Amino acid sequence: MINKINSVSTNPVQYRTSFKSEAPVTKPEENVKQEVNLTGVEALAVYNAPLLKNPEKLDVEPLEPVIIMPEDFDSIEGEKIYTSEGKLHSVIKEDENTKTVYIPDEENEKMFSMIMTTDKKTGNLIREQKNFVKDGKYEEIYINEYSPETGKEIADTCYLDGEVKRASKTIYKPNKEVVIVSKDFNDNDYTISKYSENHNNSIYVTFDKNKQLKGVNEFKNNGLKHTDFYANFYNGGMISISKTEETTIPNNYGADKLNNPDLVPSESYKLDFDAKGLDGEKTYYSNGAIETNSFERNGEKVKAYFVPDGNLEKLELADKTVKFDGENQRIEESLEDNKVKITTLYDDGSKDVRIENGNEFKEADFNKTGKPESYKEGTIDENGEDNNTLSLYFNKMGMLESAYSC
């Protein structure tokens, strides 16, 4: 059971039934070219009803996956890069405008767990396909496409056992609003989601397979006040409407959780030396690019790992491992009592730190000003998934807004 442990809510709920018995149920094939039935939406004018007047935007085309089976492996275009130990590291295909990298599955190097395409002009990732291989099949496939200019996500699709399950497209408005149009291929429902970039306000509008209005949910968060509005429809008529307002009472609960010295983020690792150029024991990929360099610096043994394009991937030191992803860093350290500390430093100045001790974890996120955004603790199951037993959320000033326990 999840318990909300520091909020007060008021729930004025109203219900209104409006069945439209005189309106016959329309067969799907007869409604293909019809616009969305907006009967009853007048009552929602104050709740952003103009969002409902774009039925043509409901159509979402799923992204097509790239499927490479073992029998296709030898016909793949691109250079196959092998490690110094003879294991396939990646396949790299380049043309005038793009570069695509295929990453093999750990269990079967003739199948691929990741396919990434980058725009060579901007350097932005424009397509990423993640494959989950099981028993020689691609069980799950997730595809994301990104804008070459901004790097922001513009579309995604999910497949399960070869069948498309969900697809969406994302539109970015000039007023810092984001609109996501998605389709669930299980029940053929459509959803239009609109939210502000700070996620303080959002609205979700759902249509059924005949593109008739099914539900509207709106959420507003203004400081310590949170408002939820729900309206449900059937056959074009509104059947229920409710509104919930919740006011959070700030308190100091959880402050002691953040006083844990282990949860202080580690400092960024200063890379003030040429890890590739220093004299050391080096290994090379099959294309001649440096793979690793083991050297000693200031009395400390260091091993540097590189990807085939020459960029530094990670450093292994005596007391820590530092992984590099552009301007982001992930620092993994071993502490006393078999604890592992993982600090992630992002290029915008935000940070998160996580402590793992066997099957238990504690985690804190901080914004770019150093104020806490959240704290979580719980257990890690056999699949590596987190099960939160306590979750704390803070406002921009670092004041506790809400807390949940399980």
PESUL-V865595 format. One record per residue. PHI is phi in radians with two decimals (999 if undefined). OMEGA is omega as a letter, one per 40 degrees, with the letter a starting at -180 (999 if undefined). D_FIRST is the distance of its C-alpha to the first C-alpha in Angstrom with 1 decimal. Layout:
phi	omega	d_first
PHI	OMEGA	D_FIRST
PHI	OMEGA	D_FIRST
//
This chain:
phi	omega	d_first
999	i	0.0
-1.75	a	3.8
-2.02	i	6.4
-1.44	a	10.0
-2.02	i	12.2
-2.70	i	15.7
-2.41	i	16.6
-2.14	a	18.5
-2.29	i	18.7
-2.06	a	21.2
-2.27	i	20.9
-1.25	a	24.4
-2.06	i	24.1
-2.12	i	27.2
-2.21	i	27.9
-2.43	a	31.2
-1.72	a	32.3
-2.54	i	35.1
-1.22	a	35.8
-1.82	a	38.9
-1.13	a	40.4
-1.38	a	43.7
-1.61	a	42.4
-1.18	i	42.6
-1.23	a	40.0
-1.56	i	41.6
-1.22	a	41.7
-0.93	a	40.4
-1.21	i	43.9
-1.53	a	45.4
-2.00	a	43.2
-1.04	a	43.6
-1.75	a	45.8
-1.39	i	44.3
-1.42	a	42.5
-1.10	i	39.0
-1.30	a	39.1
-1.79	i	38.2
-0.96	i	38.7
1.59	a	36.7
-1.29	i	36.1
-0.94	a	38.5
-1.19	a	35.7
-1.81	a	33.8
-0.97	a	36.7
-1.25	a	35.1
-1.85	i	32.1
1.18	i	34.1
-1.01	i	35.5
-0.94	i	38.2
-1.10	a	35.8
-1.45	a	35.9
-1.66	i	39.7
-2.23	a	39.9
-1.08	a	39.3
-1.13	a	41.5
-1.40	a	38.9
-1.30	a	36.4
-1.25	a	38.3
-2.22	i	36.8
-1.69	i	38.6
-1.19	i	36.6
-1.31	a	37.9
-1.46	i	39.9
-1.38	i	38.8
-1.68	a	41.4
-1.89	i	41.4
-2.14	i	43.5
-1.65	a	43.8
-0.91	a	45.7
-1.22	i	48.8
-1.62	a	48.8
-1.00	a	48.6
-1.20	a	52.4
-1.66	a	52.9
-1.16	i	50.5
-1.39	i	52.4
2.21	a	52.0
-1.55	i	52.7
-1.53	a	50.9
-1.82	a	50.1
-1.97	i	49.9
-1.29	i	49.0
-1.14	i	51.6
-1.67	i	50.2
1.52	i	50.8
-1.61	i	47.2
-1.11	i	46.6
-1.60	a	45.0
-2.98	i	45.1
-2.09	a	47.3
-2.08	i	48.5
-2.10	a	50.1
-2.24	i	51.8
-2.25	a	53.8
-1.10	a	55.3
-1.94	a	52.2
-2.32	i	49.2
-2.31	a	48.0
-2.04	a	45.6
-2.05	i	44.1
-1.83	i	42.8
-1.86	a	40.6
-1.23	i	40.7
-1.22	a	37.8
-1.12	a	37.6
-1.56	a	38.1
-2.50	a	40.7
-1.26	i	42.9
-1.66	i	44.4
-2.14	a	41.1
-2.16	i	39.4
-1.61	a	35.9
-2.65	i	36.8
-2.30	a	39.6
-2.16	i	40.1
-2.06	a	42.9
-2.04	i	44.2
-1.36	a	46.6
-1.24	a	49.6
-1.31	a	50.8
-1.66	a	47.7
1.41	a	45.9
-1.47	i	42.7
-1.19	a	40.5
-2.00	i	41.0
-2.75	i	39.2
-2.44	i	36.6
-2.14	i	35.7
-1.85	a	33.1
-1.99	i	33.4
-1.96	a	31.3
-1.66	i	33.7
-2.55	i	32.9
0.95	i	35.6
1.28	i	38.3
-2.25	i	36.6
-1.48	a	34.9
-1.27	i	31.5
-2.25	i	29.9
-2.36	i	32.0
-2.10	a	31.0
-2.10	i	33.9
-2.25	i	34.1
-2.01	a	37.3
-2.27	i	38.2
-1.25	i	41.0
-1.08	a	44.0
-1.37	a	44.8
-1.85	a	41.5
1.39	a	39.3
-1.43	a	36.5
-1.18	i	34.7
-2.12	i	36.3
-2.84	i	35.0
-2.66	a	32.6
-2.58	i	32.1
-2.16	i	29.9
-2.06	i	31.3
-2.35	a	29.8
0.91	i	32.3
1.47	a	35.1
-1.91	i	33.8
-1.22	a	32.9
-1.92	a	29.3
-2.69	i	29.1
-2.55	i	31.7
-2.64	i	32.0
-2.32	a	34.6
-2.13	a	34.3
-2.12	a	36.8
-1.84	a	37.4
-1.57	a	39.0
-1.08	a	41.5
-1.54	i	39.5
1.15	i	36.7
-1.80	i	34.6
-2.11	i	33.1
-2.07	i	33.0
-2.09	i	31.3
-1.90	a	32.4
-2.33	i	30.5
-2.28	i	30.8
-1.65	a	28.4
-1.40	i	30.8
-1.27	a	28.6
-2.01	i	28.8
1.11	i	31.4
-1.31	i	29.4
-2.04	i	30.6
-2.40	i	28.9
-1.89	i	30.6
-2.02	i	28.6
-2.28	i	30.3
-2.60	i	29.2
-1.34	a	31.0
-1.09	i	31.3
-1.53	i	29.3
1.10	i	26.5
-1.32	a	26.6
-2.33	i	27.5
-2.68	i	26.7
-2.46	a	27.2
-2.18	a	26.3
-2.06	a	28.7
-1.98	i	28.2
-2.11	i	31.1
-1.47	a	31.4
-1.12	i	33.8
-1.61	i	36.7
1.12	i	35.9
-1.66	a	35.1
-1.06	a	32.6
-2.04	a	29.1
-2.92	i	26.9
-2.30	i	26.9
-2.19	i	24.1
-2.20	a	25.3
-2.23	i	23.5
-2.26	a	25.4
-2.27	a	24.7
-2.11	a	27.5
1.18	a	26.8
-1.69	a	24.2
-1.92	a	24.2
-2.18	a	22.0
-2.09	i	23.0
-2.07	i	21.6
-2.14	a	24.0
-2.31	i	23.6
-2.43	a	26.4
-2.04	a	26.6
-2.25	i	29.9
-2.51	i	31.5
0.96	i	35.0
1.54	a	35.8
-1.97	i	34.8
-1.30	i	31.9
-1.95	i	29.7
-2.79	i	27.1
-2.57	i	26.6
-2.60	i	24.0
-2.48	i	23.7
-2.15	i	21.1
-2.04	a	22.1
-2.23	i	20.0
-2.00	a	21.8
-1.58	i	20.5
-1.68	a	22.0
-1.07	i	23.1
-2.69	a	22.8
-1.71	i	23.5
-1.02	i	20.1
1.62	i	19.9
-1.05	i	23.6
-1.16	i	24.0
-1.10	a	21.8
-1.43	i	24.4
-1.43	i	27.3
-1.11	a	26.8
-1.09	i	30.2
-1.16	a	28.9
-1.57	i	27.1
-1.42	a	30.5
-1.03	i	31.4
-1.24	i	34.6
-1.28	i	37.7
-1.05	i	39.0
-1.41	a	41.4
-1.48	i	44.9
-1.63	a	46.6
-1.82	i	50.2
-2.59	a	51.9
-1.60	a	52.8
-1.15	a	50.7
-1.48	a	52.7
-1.51	a	56.1
-1.16	i	56.0
-1.15	i	58.0
-3.11	i	55.9
-1.49	a	55.2
-2.05	i	54.3
-2.12	a	53.1
-2.36	i	53.5
-1.30	a	52.0
-1.15	i	54.3
-1.57	i	55.3
1.61	i	56.6
-1.29	a	53.8
-1.18	a	52.6
-1.76	i	49.5
-2.45	i	49.1
-2.45	i	51.1
-1.83	a	50.9
-2.56	i	52.7
-2.06	a	53.0
-2.40	a	52.7
0.92	i	53.3
1.36	a	53.1
-2.02	i	49.7
-1.40	a	49.2
-2.31	i	47.5
-2.15	a	46.8
-1.83	i	46.4
-2.00	a	45.1
-2.23	i	46.3
-1.56	a	45.6
-1.03	i	48.7
-1.46	i	49.3
1.73	a	49.9
-1.32	i	46.9
-1.25	a	45.2
-1.69	i	41.9
-2.83	i	41.0
-2.11	i	42.6
-1.87	i	42.0
-2.03	a	43.1
-1.08	a	43.0
-2.00	a	39.9
-2.82	i	38.1
-2.15	a	37.9
-2.01	i	38.2
-1.86	a	37.5
-1.99	i	39.0
-2.40	a	38.0
1.12	i	40.5
-1.54	i	40.0
-1.48	i	36.5
-2.28	i	36.2
-2.18	a	33.6
-1.94	i	34.4
-1.93	a	33.1
-2.28	i	34.0
-1.68	i	33.8
-1.85	i	33.0
-1.18	i	33.5
1.07	i	31.3
1.12	i	30.7
-1.51	i	28.6
-2.07	i	29.1
-1.93	a	29.2
-2.16	i	29.1
-1.95	i	30.4
-2.00	a	30.8
-1.94	a	33.5
-1.71	a	33.9
-1.19	i	37.2
-1.54	i	36.0
1.70	i	35.4
-1.34	a	31.6
-2.54	i	30.1
-2.46	a	27.0
-2.36	a	26.7
-2.37	i	24.5
-2.03	i	24.7
-2.01	i	24.0
-2.36	a	24.4
1.18	i	24.1
-1.75	i	20.7
-2.05	i	19.2
-2.52	i	19.7
-2.38	a	20.0
-2.57	i	21.1
-2.34	i	22.7
-1.97	a	24.4
-2.23	i	27.4
-1.38	a	29.5
-1.22	i	33.3
-1.61	i	34.0
1.61	i	32.0
-1.38	i	29.3
-1.21	i	25.6
-1.86	i	23.6
-2.79	i	20.3
-2.43	i	18.9
-2.42	i	16.3
-2.53	a	15.8
2.95	a	14.1
-2.12	i	15.5
-1.98	a	17.8
-1.44	a	17.8
-1.16	i	21.1
-1.64	a	21.6
1.43	a	21.4
-1.55	i	18.2
-1.40	i	16.0
-2.09	a	12.3
-1.29	i	11.4
-1.82	i	9.9
-2.59	i	11.6
-2.31	i	13.3
-2.07	i	16.1
-2.24	a	18.5
-2.11	i	22.0
-1.47	a	24.8
-1.11	a	28.3
-1.57	i	29.5
1.51	a	26.8
-1.59	a	25.2
-1.09	i	21.4
-1.84	a	20.1
-2.67	a	16.3
-2.57	a	13.6
-2.31	i	9.9
-2.23	i	8.1
-2.10	999	5.4
//
